[in-house]
Amino acid sequence: MSAYPLLETVDDPAELRALDRKQLAQLATELRAFIVDSVASTGGHLSSNLGTVELTIALHYVFNTPDDKLIWDVGHQTYGHKILTGRRKGMRTLRQKGGIAGFPRREESRYDTFGTAHSSTSISAAIGMAVAARRQGLDHRVVAVIGDGAMTAGMAFEALNNAKQADANVIVVLNDNDMSISENVGALNNYLAKLMSGRFYAATKKTAEKMLSVAPPMKELAKRFEEHAKGMLTPSTMFEEFGFNYTGPIDGHNIDVLIDTLQNVKRLTGPQFLHVVTRKGQGYKHAEEDPITYHGPGKFDPGVGIVKAATAKDAAPKPTYTQVFGDWLCDMAQADERLIGITPAMREGSGLVKFSQRFPDRYFDVGIAEQHAVTFAAGLAVAGMKPVVAIYSTFLQRAYDQLIHDVALQNLPVVFALDRGGLVGADGPTHHGAFDLSYLRCIPNMTVMAPADENECRQMLYTAFTLDTPTAVRYPRGAGVGVEVQREMHAIPVGRGEVRREGKRIAILAFGSMLKPALDAGAELNATVVNMRFVKPIDRDLVFKLATSHDLLVTIEENVVAGGAGAAVLEALAADGLAVPVLTLGLPAEFVEHGDPHQLLVDCGLDAEGIARSVRERLSRAGQRSGKAA
């Protein structure tokens, strides 16, 4: 007998809408259990998806998807949506190479109306879709489901500010999972929400405004009374100042309340704002008790939960680059009181947990607000502090203007600890740090470093902190190669690489994480291998020496080739008037899909075997051309 008898009858939202409303509670129970079992077998985001089960069902039950548009923000809360839109069987391939993505993708399903993986974009996209629908004469509703974390970003408020001016029939659903409603307050709020979203309330409000328009003082008095009355019961005033009709908060795990309220809101015109309160990890005890641990777990036994793997005392796991950064940050803060640590809502991911506990007055989580994080750091630097911004490579893209105008243009000593440089694996193209070497090295005053191992990462972070200019230390996700991390810190000579292997004819110039496979390939090819360490400034003296003593230079980077580290080597050669053969290896000029990180590197030809193969092919082509010329 199937564990999911009702869920297995639903392969698209039309079948969901055909169910009796009384069946939806059972569907929610099965959907929640299926998500737990599915994520336990593949890994992925869990807590956030358990919190949106009832909301997902209610949205597809009330709205005529895909004609009505759902936009999910952030996209890691969409597993239930994927399951109910024909991808239940595909969940066994979640975030694996060739399988379905962990975020909405337009290429994957017509129900994924907008690709979302970076937060706070949904309201802007929804307004655009709503305006387009109106101009095309379509009676479609557009719904943006945005998390409370995503609402901390300026972009979300920029969109709210534009909705009324755009005259958009858009519905914003705030999925608020950072608070709870006590039972006695919840019942009252549910009643008020249904009342405020009903036609009678809307019609009465509109008629009263029309009648009172002839008496401005009375209209203003009535408006103030309404705002204060609602403000005592609901946090509506701010959103109504943006031009939204506010409804809520309501219990996001009560399907009947959700459906009744959504049906009422659907009938209203103009910008609507529905505040829904949910609980991360809802329905799975382990995730309810520890939603952070269960935010993005690997594989686990759903009956037992996540169990930390035991390790032998003589076989301690290699530290991750993120852990190396976290330890360095604490040590550096102990040594210099000017250090301030900043993260845009990535305390755990960027390794700042220990720092936040030891130095709470010097720790700032600014929320999902990368632009603010960078300019906040600039303000600190101007005032004599030494800010360290811990940020993912792919998230720094969101603050590029601030990086250039507020930090680099003023040549301020801000350290960017750039995590997740290169391919990150299962999160895919939205999270791969594929472009940072290119977008950083073109900025004046920037110093860009790429450590090849854990110890070099620590020493580079220290080096960056000693400089009085903007500096980025770019390191990959996961564990290093296993070298000992020296507690004593020392500065590395800026712009100087090091020869790690002497060879003949071929010189491999490796940047950052590519040193290990370069050394393995170099041994097979009997090539010289260099740890370049600095992308900017490039070691021009070393490049010149290698170019004049080898037949072929090979550059390797875990970054797109266009404008990257290899391009820096080519520019150095051109500046010195040298015309020597150069093979530039790196990530392809396309968005790399999700999958196992090692396999992705193999697919891109950035493992030792792929590097050696590319070099041999280049030498073979050169030999063939030489023979033809002869």
Secondary structure, DSSP 8 states (H G I E B T S, - for coil): --S-TTGGG-SSHHHHHTS-GGGHHHHHHHHHHHHHHHHHHH----HHHHTTHHHHHHHHHHS-TTTSEEEEESGGG-HHHHIIIIITGGGGGTTSTTS--SS--TTT-TT--S---SSS-HHHHHHHHHHHHHHTT----EEEEEETTGGGSHHHHHHHHHHTTTT--EEEEEEE-S----HHHHHHHHHHHHHHHSHHHHHHHHHHHHHHTTSHHHHHHHHHHHHHHHHHHSS-HHHHHTT-EEEEEEETT-HHHHHHHHHHHHH--S-EEEEEE--TTTT-HHHHH-TTTTSS--S-BTTTB-------TTS----BHHHHHHHHHHHHHHH-TTEEEEESS-TTTTT-HHHHHH-GGGEEE--S-HHHHHHHHHHHHHTT-EEEEEEEHHHHGGGHHHIIIIIITTT---EEEEES-B--STTGGGT-B-SHHHHHHTSTT-EEE--SSHHHHHHHHHHHHH-SS-EEEE--SSB-------SS-----TT--EEEE--SSEEEEE-GGGHHHHHHHHHHHT-EEEE--EEES--HHHHHHHHTT-SEEEEEEEEESTTSHHHHHHHHHHHTT----EEEEEE-SS----S-HHHHHHHTT-SHHHHHHHHHHHHHHHHHHHHHH-
